[in-house]
Amino acid sequence: MNFLIVSPSYPPRLFYFAKRLKAAGFNVFGIGDAPYAQFNSDLKSSLRYYVRQPLECYDPNGGIIETTYLPIYKKIERLAKEYGKIDYVESFNEWWLPLDARIRLDFDAEGVRPDELEWLIKKSKMKERFRDAGAVTVRGEIVGDVQRRGDRVDRS
């Protein structure tokens, strides 16, 4: 089984997960913008292969910019051709959720796809899921327009 970790050096404790995956028999791969030389020895020894690639591929609204995503796709495609199907993709970082989902879609990996992200990104949608599961949640509201007056925020 092949597991791709997006940005494997962050958060720093992620090396524990990579180490356990390897011990469980996974081929662990990484893709990210951090220099491999800066990784701790446990992370280095856990990764079968690391691809250094800038990951910034979001437009201002959080969508994927195809032209900046394409180099990421091509690097992962090369990994898949050499080592086999990418079975799992994860970053353990909220910032990379849309990228993780897109990679899963494009490489038919297990997990959340782009059209399933809304409840993971929007707190109001999370709240609905928690309520549906029987959890008590605090009252809240979606603020559409916030006007600033000095240091105060007027929500009237």
N, C-alpha and C positions, 0 to 999 in steps of 0.2 A: 504494500500500500504506500502511496506517495502523498505526503502532506506538505503543502506550501505555506510558509509563514510570511506574511507581508510585513515588512519592517521588523525583522526578528530581534533587533537590538533594543527595541523600545516597546513597552517599558522594560527596563533592565532585568527585571526578574523573569522575563520570558524565557531565559535560558533554561530554567527548571522544566518548563513544558517541553521544550525541544529535546532536552536530555531524556525525559520520560518517554517521549514518542520514540526516540531511537531505541531505548531499552525495550520497548514493546514491539520492536521489529519494523517500524516505519522507516522509509527513506524520507528524511527531512530536508527540505529545500528552503532557501530564503531568497527574497527579492526586496531590495530597499536601497536607500540612498546613502547609508552610512558606510564608511570604509571598513572593510573586513578586518584590517589590522587593529582596529579599535575594539573588536569583539573580545569578550573574555574567553579563556581557554575552554570552558565547558560548552559555550555556544559554538565555538569553532569546531570542536570535536563532535558535536551533535549534528552539524549540517553536512549533508552529503555534497551539496553544492550551493554556492551563493552567487547571485547575480546582482551586481551593483547597477542600479537604474533609478533615475529620478522618478518619483511617484506622483508628483504634482500634476493632476489631470482634471481638476474640477473647475467648472465655470463658477461665476459669483453666486449662482443659485444652488450649487451643490451637485449639478449634473456633470456627467463625464464629457470632457472635450475629446472628441474622437482622434484628432491629430496628435494630442499628447498621450493618449491612451495606447495608440498603435505600437510605439516602441516597447511598452510594457507587455502588451499582448504577444509581440514577436519573440521577446526573450522567454516568456513562459511557454510559448509554442515550441521553441527550440528545446527547452527542458523536457517537455512532454514527448517529443520525438526521440530524444536520447534515452530517457528513463522510463517512459510509459505514462499512462493516463494519470493526471492529477486528480486524486480522489477527494482531498479535503483542502480547503483554503481558509485561513483565519489570520487576523492581525491582533485581536484582543485590544483593539483601539477604536473607540467610537468614531474618530475622524475618518478611518479607512473603511467604514461600513459599506458605502456605495461602491468603492473599488473592489472590496472582497466579493460583494454580491455580483458585480459585473464579471469578475474572473470566474466565479462559480458557474454563471450562465454560459459564458463562452467556452468553458472547458468541461461542462457537464459534471461539475463536482457537487458533492453533497452540501446541503445547507441553504440558507436564505438567498433568494434571488432578488433582483432589483424591484420587481413589482410587489414584493413582500416587505419592503423596508419601512414603510410609513409608520407602523406601530413601534418600530425600534428607534426611530428618529424623533418623532413628535411625542412630546410628553403627554399631550391630551389623549392621544391614541393609546399610549401605554396605560394611562389611567383607566380607560375603558376595559382593557384586558385584565387589569388587576381587579377591577370591580366585578367583571364577569366570573373571575375565579374565586370570588368571595372575600377578597381583601378589602379592608376599610381604607378609603383614600380621603385626602383632604379636599375641601372645596377649592375650586379654582376657576379661572376664566381665561379665554384666549383673548389676548390684547392685539387688536389689529393696527392701531395707530397710537403711538406714544409721543406726546408733545413735551419737550423739555422747557422748564422755566427755571433758569438758574440751576441750582443743585437739586431741585424738587422735580419729581415726575408727576404730572397731572394725568390721572386716569379717568377723569369725569367725562 
